Structure formats: C-alpha cells, structure tokens
Amino acid sequence: MSSRSLRRRSSARLLPQRLAGMGLALVGTGLGMRLAGRSRINVGPAVLDVAIVFGRSGGTTVRVPPLGEARLATHKGPLRADARLVGVDVTVVRELIGAQKFALELPPLTPALVKTAARSGLGGVAGAAALAAITRRTAGSALTATITSVGALAGAGAVAAASLDKQSWRTPHLTGLLTRAPQLVGDVKHIPAQFSRYRKQLSEIAASVTGVFRGLGALPDAPPDDAIRLVHLSDIHNNPLAYAVAKSLVAQYAADAVLDTGDIGDWGTPQEAKTFEDVGTIGAPYVFVKGNHDSDKTLAALRKHDNVRILDGGATTDIAGLTIAGQADPRFTPDKSTGGDHVTKDALAAVGRQFADTVKGRSVDIALTHDPVVAAQLAGLVPLVLAGHTHKRGERRIDGTLLLTQGSSGGAGLRGVRQVPPDPLTASVLHIDRKRHTLVAVDEFTFGGLGRTEVSLVRRTAADLAPPASEATTPVTQTTGQTTIMQPPTDQTDPI
C-alpha cells in the first residue's frame, strides 16, 4: 500500500474528530458570548441590556417587558443582537416631557455597540478555548478551538457588516402591546397641534349649553324644580373636552353630582392623569367606577382630587339623599389584540351576580358599573342601573329595572382627534324625584366633537324610556340656531 493511500485513510479517520472539534469550538464560542458578552447601553431615557450572540437568523430583537418585542432586520448572518429594556432614566423622561419632545435625539450608538461586540467576541474565543481544554485536555485542541472560533466570528462579522441596514429601525416588526405604538405615537403627536382648538372650543361649548338650557322651557313634562340632577358620563378615553361639557352642565343645571361609568383613560398610565386633571374643577362630587381601560395607577391619580369618590365591590355613597352603589370592571385590557381579555361574558355575569348579592336587601337607588353584561344582573334589585363600554346609547327595562347605557363622553377619546368627521361627545342629565328617589326624565346631550359647536338635546321622560312599542310618543322638536331640542319616539333605541 502506497504512502499516499495511508495518508488518505489517516485523514478519513481524523475527519470526524476534526469536525467534532470544530463543533465543540462553536458551542464554546456561543456559551462564552452569552456569559461574557452582555453590556448596558443608554438610549435616550432607556437603559438596555444588550448581548451579541449566535442565532438561527440575524437581526436585532428589542424586548420591552411586558409590552412585547420589536424585531429589526438590521443585518443578516448567524450573529443576532438581543436587547432588553431594564430601566428608564426618569430625569431624562421629565426633561423630554417638559420640552414637549416626541422624537428622541439618540446618542451615537456605534462606540457602545463596538465595545459590546468586542466583549462578546473575546468571551466567545475564551469560551471555545476553555471548553476544548476541559474536554480534550491538550494545548493543541485549545489552539485549534481558538483558531476556529476566531474564524467563525470574523466570517459572521463580515456578513453582518456587509448586510447592515441602517434604516431598518423605521420598519420594525412589533408584537404584543407594541403593535399599537405607531398609532399611539400618531395620536400623541396630534394633541399639541389640537390644544389651541380645544381651548377655543371650551367657551363655545359653554355658550351652546347655555343656549340649550334656555330652550328647555319649550319642552313638555318638565321635571320638578327641586329634582336631584345627576350628570352621567362614560368612556371619556383621555378627551379633555368631556370635562368642559360636564362643568357646563353642572353649572347650568346646578347638578348634585357627576356619575362616570368608567374608561376615563386608554392605557392606564400615570401620564394620562394630565388629561383628566380638570375633574377637580367640575364643581360637584365625581362618582367613578373603573372600566376595562383603567388601571390601579388611574385610580391613584383620581384619588388625588378631593371631589372624587371611587366605588367598587358594592360600596355605596350618598348624593343628595340617594344611595349609589358601584362595581368596578374586573378587566384591564388596554389592547385586546394581546389576548389579555381573558374574562368571558359568563365571568362578567358572575361578577354582576356578586354585585347583586351585595345590594340585596339594601335600599340602593342607583347602581353604577362599566359593562352592560354586569349591569343586567341587577335586574329586579335596583330601580336604575347605569353603564357604558359600548360607545352607544341604549336602554332596556328588565323586571322593573331600567338599564341606561351611555355613549362615549369623549367621542372615543384620542381617536376622536384624528377622526374626520370627529365622533360626537355624549352626556346625559338625570332628573330624580327628591322624595320618591325615582327617575323623572333624562336630558340626552350630543356634542359635535372637536372643532364643532352644534349641540342637540333629547328630553325623555321615565315613562317613555324602553316602553312597550304601542306606548311610544310622538316626537316634539324645536330648533334654535345650531341647537336642536326634541322628544323622539322611544322605540328607536340602540340595544344595550
């Protein structure tokens, strides 16, 4: 047998060992990169924990627990950059908010990323050499592993550098709540440009309400002068105009309280408290039950206002001699696309039955809750139940209980800022007999929304709310300028 044949056989026997050694080197490289390659980087107000590791595909993944991930196609190849948000510099955030900056000027990231890559590479090489030395126990194996690791890292780095896309951050693939981030940023950017229109419209709303109030005498079936008057709001969703509406209604009607059936915000963040800071200036008690868009932080911000009363678990409050009970919505679902809306209708009904158990045997005049599914469980126990959630007005009478659902008192909130035409704002004034504690009439207001000053009022007596179809009344209408006052046929109602 020739020497050439012997060398071939020897090489064939050594090939599996060499491949195993290379594989071992790559495993050690990956372990070393994960153990030694992490570093902290400041990106504006964010503090990121960054690592460069081997992966099945390239690119960059930024994890923002518990909101989701942003995946960026920054580069190709087996190297992947993993980043995780671990903190926020509150001082920087305050400076940005104070300056009303909505676009961050990011510091140069190249030096920090180069440092992270160098640390990760050194960790990978050290990991490969260490693993080879431990398993093979020869200096030659460690040297071979080191050379293999350096070659693999150099090749992967070259591929990443050649395919680098510096514009990839403009088109991230978002998951979880982050899928709503572009829409939210768009909404927020619209707000400063619209605030001057908001401020101008406040006086126009007050003037419109005054005009409507002066025309009330033309309507039949006027409530008693000494009636208890309550303003019903719901689903404001961060629209400050709702409080201008409420303040005007409280002033014109001398209302005894405002009743809000939830969703005062959208995302449950402390920053949203700025949108409802006028709650404290309304001039009447503000009775509130939590909606599915309100968080514990929302409630904490509301409690800072002396006139706010938050009800839950059947707790009651007294307004002008009326006993009002409330039940919070059990959910917190700022974005249903994330699957967080795990509370089924059956579970909501169970919450409603628990609420019903708390009011049984008690003299409760009005019950407040957010979802009509919960509200329906109080049928036969409370004469009047108020709810929201659907963004549509509606009424229903069950076993002697009248269930009234409010529309969106914020015109669906920030979405109303962008909508063309804007969604209307809705609010109602309830007239309650002071002696009998029964509903006499409801004045239903509809405001045109941002940039519009038209106001319509529908007065409906308690007898006309959700009656048998044969008892529906003929509409009575009066128009004054942009103000319309009418009493409609009551079989034209939205289902609750």
TIKOL-740060 format. One record per residue (C-alpha): residue in one letter; x, y, z. Coordinates in Angstrom, 3 decimals. Layout:
<nodes>
["a" [X Y Z]];
...
</nodes>
This chain:
<nodes>
["m" [0.000 0.000 0.000]];
["s" [1.377 3.371 -1.030]];
["s" [2.140 6.156 1.412]];
["r" [-0.455 8.304 -0.347]];
["s" [-3.176 5.754 0.410]];
["l" [-2.115 5.599 4.039]];
["r" [-2.337 9.348 4.321]];
["r" [-5.811 9.297 2.816]];
["r" [-7.001 6.660 5.275]];
["s" [-5.480 8.564 8.155]];
["s" [-7.190 11.766 7.037]];
["a" [-10.503 9.943 6.697]];
["r" [-10.190 8.622 10.265]];
["l" [-9.282 12.085 11.587]];
["l" [-12.087 13.944 9.751]];
["p" [-14.847 13.091 12.284]];
["q" [-12.546 14.150 15.122]];
["r" [-11.790 17.437 13.404]];
["l" [-15.470 18.102 12.732]];
["a" [-16.268 17.281 16.360]];
["g" [-13.538 19.670 17.454]];
["m" [-14.944 22.444 15.279]];
["g" [-18.436 21.812 16.618]];
["l" [-17.097 21.871 20.163]];
["a" [-15.352 25.172 19.393]];
["l" [-18.582 26.715 18.103]];
["v" [-20.507 25.533 21.175]];
["g" [-17.855 27.040 23.421]];
["t" [-17.965 30.259 21.410]];
["g" [-21.714 30.526 21.870]];
["l" [-21.505 29.857 25.610]];
["g" [-18.696 32.357 26.065]];
["m" [-20.584 35.052 24.162]];
["r" [-23.667 34.582 26.326]];
["l" [-21.702 34.606 29.582]];
["a" [-19.310 37.473 28.902]];
["g" [-20.871 39.485 26.111]];
["r" [-23.575 41.482 27.892]];
["s" [-23.355 45.222 28.466]];
["r" [-25.590 48.141 29.450]];
["i" [-26.314 50.869 26.876]];
["n" [-28.223 54.127 27.423]];
["v" [-30.508 55.021 24.507]];
["g" [-32.161 58.317 25.342]];
["p" [-34.107 57.672 28.567]];
["a" [-33.957 53.878 28.104]];
["v" [-31.388 51.573 29.698]];
["l" [-30.846 48.448 27.588]];
["d" [-29.149 45.161 28.455]];
["v" [-27.511 44.194 25.142]];
["a" [-25.812 40.975 24.034]];
["i" [-24.497 39.787 20.669]];
["v" [-24.988 36.036 20.307]];
["f" [-25.220 33.273 17.722]];
["g" [-28.726 32.665 16.425]];
["r" [-30.569 30.961 13.601]];
["s" [-31.054 34.316 11.895]];
["g" [-29.516 37.739 12.132]];
["g" [-31.186 40.999 13.041]];
["t" [-31.897 42.712 16.323]];
["t" [-34.600 41.949 18.884]];
["v" [-35.576 44.541 21.486]];
["r" [-37.708 43.150 24.322]];
["v" [-39.837 45.581 26.333]];
["p" [-41.481 43.505 29.091]];
["p" [-44.415 43.192 29.475]];
["l" [-45.394 45.121 26.339]];
["g" [-43.829 42.887 23.676]];
["e" [-40.937 42.866 21.220]];
["a" [-39.578 44.946 18.353]];
["r" [-37.710 42.892 15.754]];
["l" [-35.435 44.770 13.363]];
["a" [-33.871 43.384 10.173]];
["t" [-30.610 45.205 10.868]];
["h" [-28.290 42.612 9.283]];
["k" [-28.001 39.057 8.020]];
["g" [-25.926 36.110 9.125]];
["p" [-25.684 33.955 12.266]];
["l" [-24.996 36.835 14.677]];
["r" [-28.010 38.280 16.467]];
["a" [-28.239 41.318 18.746]];
["d" [-30.551 40.803 21.727]];
["a" [-31.591 43.839 23.774]];
["r" [-33.875 44.013 26.795]];
["l" [-35.253 47.141 28.425]];
["v" [-34.154 47.041 32.062]];
["g" [-34.782 50.600 33.186]];
["v" [-35.773 54.156 32.351]];
["d" [-33.978 57.336 33.384]];
["v" [-36.849 59.309 34.911]];
["t" [-34.853 62.552 34.826]];
["v" [-34.429 62.326 31.045]];
["v" [-38.115 61.468 30.593]];
["r" [-39.171 64.509 32.606]];
["e" [-36.911 66.730 30.520]];
["l" [-38.410 65.366 27.310]];
["i" [-41.984 65.796 28.543]];
["g" [-41.255 69.273 29.848]];
["a" [-39.864 70.267 26.458]];
["q" [-42.789 68.512 24.687]];
["k" [-40.362 66.450 22.601]];
["f" [-41.960 63.495 20.891]];
["a" [-38.901 62.442 18.851]];
["l" [-35.787 61.369 20.706]];
["e" [-32.381 62.547 19.572]];
["l" [-30.458 59.340 20.191]];
["p" [-26.789 59.459 21.184]];
["p" [-24.215 57.824 18.880]];
["l" [-24.528 54.083 19.443]];
["t" [-21.567 52.871 17.382]];
["p" [-18.938 53.110 20.180]];
["a" [-21.169 51.252 22.630]];
["l" [-22.050 48.555 20.095]];
["v" [-18.402 48.101 19.082]];
["k" [-17.493 47.697 22.743]];
["t" [-20.279 45.131 23.194]];
["a" [-19.203 43.241 20.067]];
["a" [-15.568 43.188 21.200]];
["r" [-16.506 41.893 24.634]];
["s" [-18.786 39.289 23.111]];
["g" [-16.092 38.178 20.660]];
["l" [-13.433 37.859 23.350]];
["g" [-15.878 35.939 25.505]];
["g" [-16.627 33.611 22.607]];
["v" [-12.962 32.889 21.880]];
["a" [-12.237 32.314 25.559]];
["g" [-15.252 30.026 25.835]];
["a" [-14.126 27.931 22.868]];
["a" [-10.585 27.535 24.220]];
["a" [-11.798 26.730 27.732]];
["l" [-14.299 24.097 26.609]];
["a" [-11.706 22.416 24.368]];
["a" [-9.123 22.408 27.142]];
["i" [-11.595 20.866 29.591]];
["t" [-12.864 18.153 27.251]];
["r" [-9.754 17.339 25.170]];
["r" [-7.110 18.296 27.751]];
["t" [-4.451 19.182 25.185]];
["a" [-2.902 22.505 24.259]];
["g" [-3.287 21.663 20.588]];
["s" [-7.047 21.202 20.947]];
["a" [-7.371 24.543 22.732]];
["l" [-5.338 26.261 19.998]];
["t" [-7.424 24.670 17.256]];
["a" [-10.638 25.731 19.007]];
["t" [-9.328 29.278 19.340]];
["i" [-8.478 29.479 15.634]];
["t" [-11.888 28.018 14.715]];
["s" [-13.700 30.496 16.961]];
["v" [-11.801 33.491 15.579]];
["g" [-12.505 32.375 12.022]];
["a" [-16.220 31.837 12.674]];
["l" [-16.614 35.192 14.405]];
["a" [-14.675 37.015 11.693]];
["g" [-16.797 35.458 8.956]];
["a" [-20.091 36.131 10.741]];
["g" [-18.994 39.689 11.488]];
["a" [-18.095 40.283 7.846]];
["v" [-21.536 39.060 6.708]];
["a" [-23.253 41.291 9.279]];
["a" [-21.215 44.343 8.262]];
["a" [-21.820 43.762 4.553]];
["s" [-25.601 43.420 5.021]];
["l" [-26.047 46.206 7.589]];
["d" [-29.291 48.172 7.056]];
["k" [-29.155 51.467 8.946]];
["q" [-32.778 52.301 8.065]];
["s" [-34.284 49.095 9.469]];
["w" [-35.443 50.869 12.645]];
["r" [-38.091 52.640 10.542]];
["t" [-39.948 49.375 9.814]];
["p" [-39.853 47.207 12.946]];
["h" [-41.944 44.075 13.357]];
["l" [-43.846 44.636 16.608]];
["t" [-45.568 42.144 18.899]];
["g" [-47.882 42.485 21.903]];
["l" [-48.988 45.930 23.029]];
["l" [-46.179 47.438 20.965]];
["t" [-48.289 46.779 17.854]];
["r" [-50.329 49.817 18.923]];
["a" [-47.273 52.037 19.439]];
["p" [-47.300 53.678 15.971]];
["q" [-50.972 54.559 16.362]];
["l" [-50.410 55.845 19.886]];
["v" [-47.445 57.977 18.840]];
["g" [-49.521 59.343 15.981]];
["d" [-52.311 60.225 18.403]];
["v" [-49.921 61.904 20.818]];
["k" [-48.310 63.944 18.057]];
["h" [-51.724 65.280 17.070]];
["i" [-52.523 66.533 20.561]];
["p" [-50.245 69.621 20.786]];
["a" [-51.470 70.853 17.396]];
["q" [-55.077 70.466 18.529]];
["f" [-54.839 72.001 22.015]];
["s" [-55.377 75.561 20.738]];
["r" [-58.574 74.354 19.087]];
["y" [-59.585 72.651 22.333]];
["r" [-59.104 75.850 24.348]];
["k" [-61.096 77.903 21.843]];
["q" [-63.885 75.355 21.843]];
["l" [-64.324 75.407 25.625]];
["s" [-66.094 78.781 25.560]];
["e" [-68.157 77.682 22.553]];
["i" [-69.348 74.595 24.430]];
["a" [-70.361 76.699 27.417]];
["a" [-72.297 79.074 25.155]];
["s" [-74.035 76.176 23.391]];
["v" [-75.087 74.567 26.676]];
["t" [-76.431 77.933 27.851]];
["g" [-78.486 78.236 24.658]];
["v" [-79.906 74.750 25.095]];
["f" [-80.713 75.360 28.741]];
["r" [-82.689 78.497 27.890]];
["g" [-84.800 76.489 25.451]];
["l" [-85.773 73.808 27.959]];
["g" [-88.965 75.643 28.857]];
["a" [-90.376 74.786 25.432]];
["l" [-90.378 71.071 26.243]];
["p" [-93.377 69.348 27.837]];
["d" [-93.262 67.287 31.034]];
["a" [-90.734 69.480 32.819]];
["p" [-89.164 67.794 35.876]];
["p" [-89.854 69.272 39.333]];
["d" [-87.754 72.312 40.180]];
["d" [-86.401 70.561 43.267]];
["a" [-85.400 67.373 41.406]];
["i" [-81.989 65.860 42.085]];
["r" [-79.894 66.295 38.944]];
["l" [-77.020 63.975 38.045]];
["v" [-74.692 64.194 35.029]];
["h" [-73.874 60.777 33.514]];
["l" [-70.564 60.379 31.633]];
["s" [-68.750 57.305 30.361]];
["d" [-65.848 56.238 28.128]];
["i" [-64.038 59.589 28.048]];
["h" [-60.811 57.935 26.841]];
["n" [-58.458 60.852 27.545]];
["n" [-60.522 63.621 25.894]];
["p" [-60.273 66.833 27.999]];
["l" [-63.344 68.279 26.244]];
["a" [-65.551 65.953 28.303]];
["y" [-64.783 67.957 31.440]];
["a" [-65.707 71.228 29.739]];
["v" [-69.038 69.600 28.888]];
["a" [-69.503 68.282 32.432]];
["k" [-68.540 71.594 34.013]];
["s" [-71.056 73.500 31.860]];
["l" [-73.838 71.012 32.591]];
["v" [-73.133 71.105 36.331]];
["a" [-73.250 74.910 36.295]];
["q" [-76.419 75.267 34.198]];
["y" [-78.411 72.532 35.940]];
["a" [-76.957 73.070 39.423]];
["a" [-76.260 69.334 39.275]];
["d" [-75.711 67.459 42.523]];
["a" [-73.004 65.119 41.149]];
["v" [-71.312 63.637 38.093]];
["l" [-71.516 59.851 37.647]];
["d" [-68.770 58.316 35.464]];
["t" [-69.122 54.656 34.475]];
["g" [-65.506 54.065 33.512]];
["d" [-62.803 54.147 30.833]];
["i" [-61.593 57.609 31.737]];
["g" [-58.264 56.700 30.086]];
["d" [-56.903 54.388 27.408]];
["w" [-53.686 52.745 28.612]];
["g" [-53.826 53.096 32.390]];
["t" [-50.549 55.038 32.579]];
["p" [-49.730 57.750 35.147]];
["q" [-49.036 60.183 32.295]];
["e" [-52.709 60.086 31.277]];
["a" [-53.644 61.840 34.533]];
["k" [-52.865 65.096 32.731]];
["t" [-55.926 64.564 30.529]];
["f" [-58.345 64.351 33.475]];
["e" [-56.812 66.927 35.806]];
["d" [-59.932 69.126 35.338]];
["v" [-62.015 66.572 37.264]];
["g" [-61.236 68.555 40.393]];
["t" [-62.662 71.787 38.948]];
["i" [-66.078 70.476 37.883]];
["g" [-67.794 71.870 40.965]];
["a" [-69.617 68.728 42.126]];
["p" [-68.829 65.276 43.556]];
["y" [-67.399 62.959 40.889]];
["v" [-68.506 59.349 41.458]];
["f" [-66.444 56.852 39.449]];
["v" [-66.331 53.119 38.715]];
["k" [-63.337 51.565 36.950]];
["g" [-63.608 50.486 33.309]];
["n" [-61.513 47.937 31.424]];
["h" [-59.079 50.652 30.244]];
["d" [-58.449 51.986 33.762]];
["s" [-55.600 50.694 35.938]];
["d" [-54.678 50.996 39.603]];
["k" [-52.469 53.927 38.579]];
["t" [-55.505 55.593 37.026]];
["l" [-57.416 55.211 40.287]];
["a" [-54.474 56.529 42.313]];
["a" [-54.362 59.662 40.154]];
["l" [-58.121 60.173 40.516]];
["r" [-57.969 59.861 44.299]];
["k" [-55.771 62.966 44.431]];
["h" [-58.870 65.055 43.654]];
["d" [-60.935 65.839 46.747]];
["n" [-64.288 65.601 44.952]];
["v" [-63.714 62.094 43.528]];
["r" [-65.451 59.066 45.055]];
["i" [-64.433 55.662 43.657]];
["l" [-66.847 52.757 44.144]];
["d" [-66.187 49.016 43.911]];
["g" [-67.470 45.752 45.336]];
["g" [-70.917 47.166 46.042]];
["a" [-69.607 50.078 48.120]];
["t" [-72.048 52.976 48.337]];
["t" [-72.001 56.742 48.571]];
["d" [-74.711 59.260 49.415]];
["i" [-75.611 62.005 46.936]];
["a" [-78.405 64.372 47.996]];
["g" [-80.037 61.533 49.932]];
["l" [-79.656 58.967 47.128]];
["t" [-77.773 55.742 47.817]];
["i" [-75.482 54.936 44.889]];
["a" [-73.597 51.607 44.689]];
["g" [-70.741 50.736 42.336]];
["q" [-68.837 47.769 40.912]];
["a" [-65.512 48.064 39.043]];
["d" [-64.859 46.202 35.811]];
["p" [-62.651 43.168 36.635]];
["r" [-60.571 43.518 33.462]];
["f" [-57.613 45.603 32.418]];
["t" [-57.430 45.333 28.624]];
["p" [-55.779 48.392 27.083]];
["d" [-55.270 46.326 23.927]];
["k" [-57.452 43.278 23.279]];
["s" [-55.219 42.100 20.424]];
["t" [-52.716 40.868 23.015]];
["g" [-55.178 38.288 24.296]];
["g" [-55.411 39.871 27.735]];
["d" [-59.192 39.983 27.550]];
["h" [-59.481 36.613 29.278]];
["v" [-62.655 37.463 31.215]];
["t" [-65.557 35.830 29.377]];
["k" [-69.138 37.056 29.345]];
["d" [-70.014 34.268 31.766]];
["a" [-67.308 35.523 34.123]];
["l" [-68.608 39.085 33.764]];
["a" [-72.100 37.846 34.554]];
["a" [-70.705 36.148 37.667]];
["v" [-69.210 39.479 38.765]];
["g" [-72.619 41.020 38.205]];
["r" [-74.282 38.360 40.355]];
["q" [-71.771 39.044 43.140]];
["f" [-72.626 42.725 42.839]];
["a" [-76.308 41.819 43.022]];
["d" [-75.699 39.817 46.204]];
["t" [-74.152 42.886 47.862]];
["v" [-77.188 45.074 47.160]];
["k" [-79.896 42.550 48.045]];
["g" [-81.924 43.720 50.989]];
["r" [-80.380 47.200 50.860]];
["s" [-82.094 50.383 49.749]];
["v" [-79.931 51.216 46.734]];
["d" [-81.356 53.847 44.377]];
["i" [-78.773 53.753 41.568]];
["a" [-76.094 51.201 40.638]];
["l" [-73.025 52.011 38.546]];
["t" [-70.876 49.595 36.555]];
["h" [-68.975 49.677 33.284]];
["d" [-70.142 46.707 31.235]];
["p" [-73.843 46.167 30.422]];
["v" [-73.343 42.417 30.965]];
["v" [-72.608 43.136 34.633]];
["a" [-75.410 45.708 34.787]];
["a" [-78.052 43.246 33.598]];
["q" [-77.505 41.010 36.634]];
["l" [-79.061 43.659 38.905]];
["a" [-82.468 43.356 37.252]];
["g" [-85.263 43.469 39.800]];
["l" [-82.968 44.657 42.614]];
["v" [-82.180 48.302 41.801]];
["p" [-84.571 50.696 40.046]];
["l" [-81.863 52.354 37.910]];
["v" [-78.532 50.942 36.654]];
["l" [-76.029 52.983 34.614]];
["a" [-73.291 51.541 32.362]];
["g" [-71.095 52.360 29.355]];
["h" [-68.469 50.367 27.412]];
["t" [-70.379 50.048 24.112]];
["h" [-69.870 53.683 22.995]];
["k" [-73.560 53.670 22.054]];
["r" [-76.549 54.994 23.920]];
["g" [-79.169 52.453 24.805]];
["e" [-81.777 51.463 27.337]];
["r" [-83.511 48.314 28.443]];
["r" [-86.074 47.516 31.089]];
["i" [-85.819 44.152 32.887]];
["d" [-88.024 43.126 35.820]];
["g" [-88.758 46.745 36.666]];
["t" [-85.095 47.818 36.485]];
["l" [-84.150 50.467 33.923]];
["l" [-80.664 49.938 32.440]];
["l" [-79.214 53.028 30.741]];
["t" [-76.037 52.813 28.666]];
["q" [-74.089 55.980 27.856]];
["g" [-72.230 56.583 24.594]];
["s" [-68.671 57.929 24.583]];
["s" [-68.460 61.202 26.500]];
["g" [-65.032 61.701 24.949]];
["g" [-66.034 60.954 21.360]];
["a" [-63.936 57.746 21.713]];
["g" [-61.033 59.801 23.074]];
["l" [-57.791 60.309 21.161]];
["r" [-59.350 58.510 18.221]];
["g" [-61.803 61.417 18.008]];
["v" [-58.919 63.833 17.475]];
["r" [-57.984 62.033 14.256]];
["q" [-61.458 61.076 13.042]];
["v" [-62.927 63.026 10.111]];
["p" [-65.652 63.925 10.854]];
["p" [-64.975 63.759 14.597]];
["d" [-67.021 61.390 16.711]];
["p" [-69.669 63.144 18.824]];
["l" [-69.428 63.500 22.600]];
["t" [-72.424 62.301 24.606]];
["a" [-73.584 63.147 28.124]];
["s" [-76.882 62.933 29.973]];
["v" [-78.575 64.738 32.838]];
["l" [-80.796 62.540 35.013]];
["h" [-83.690 64.158 36.886]];
["i" [-84.538 62.220 40.061]];
["d" [-87.602 62.904 42.219]];
["r" [-86.208 64.147 45.525]];
["k" [-88.873 62.490 47.690]];
["r" [-89.536 59.213 45.899]];
["h" [-85.976 58.720 44.571]];
["t" [-87.340 57.689 41.168]];
["l" [-86.225 58.787 37.720]];
["v" [-88.429 61.520 36.245]];
["a" [-86.670 62.369 32.970]];
["v" [-83.362 62.206 31.112]];
["d" [-81.870 65.021 29.034]];
["e" [-79.585 63.415 26.445]];
["f" [-76.920 65.771 25.049]];
["t" [-74.885 65.139 21.903]];
["f" [-71.968 67.467 21.106]];
["g" [-70.445 67.666 17.641]];
["g" [-66.887 66.823 18.667]];
["l" [-63.588 68.586 18.075]];
["g" [-63.953 71.764 16.005]];
["r" [-67.772 71.635 16.005]];
["t" [-70.164 73.645 18.143]];
["e" [-73.557 72.088 17.376]];
["v" [-75.365 70.634 20.374]];
["s" [-78.542 68.541 20.319]];
["l" [-80.758 67.701 23.274]];
["v" [-83.332 64.940 23.554]];
["r" [-85.594 65.015 26.623]];
["r" [-87.156 61.689 27.509]];
["t" [-89.469 61.055 30.413]];
["a" [-89.077 57.947 32.535]];
["a" [-92.371 56.605 31.194]];
["d" [-91.069 56.844 27.636]];
["l" [-87.784 55.039 28.256]];
["a" [-87.971 51.473 26.893]];
["p" [-91.804 51.220 26.991]];
["p" [-93.926 48.758 25.005]];
["a" [-93.945 49.839 21.339]];
["s" [-97.664 50.691 21.485]];
["e" [-96.974 53.384 24.083]];
["a" [-94.317 55.288 22.079]];
["t" [-94.944 59.030 21.915]];
["t" [-94.911 61.464 19.004]];
["p" [-91.687 63.468 18.728]];
["v" [-91.700 67.107 19.790]];
["t" [-88.980 69.165 18.106]];
["q" [-87.725 72.727 18.447]];
["t" [-84.737 74.191 16.635]];
["t" [-82.833 77.297 17.729]];
["g" [-79.809 78.171 15.593]];
["q" [-77.428 75.250 15.836]];
["t" [-79.280 73.830 18.826]];
["t" [-81.953 71.165 18.366]];
["i" [-84.281 70.151 21.208]];
["m" [-86.595 67.223 20.644]];
["q" [-88.505 64.395 22.258]];
["p" [-88.267 61.296 19.992]];
["p" [-90.374 58.175 19.612]];
["t" [-88.945 55.796 22.179]];
["d" [-88.984 52.633 20.095]];
["q" [-85.960 53.967 18.167]];
["t" [-83.298 52.885 20.602]];
["d" [-80.000 51.076 20.467]];
["p" [-79.861 47.717 22.249]];
["i" [-77.820 47.729 25.442]];
</nodes>
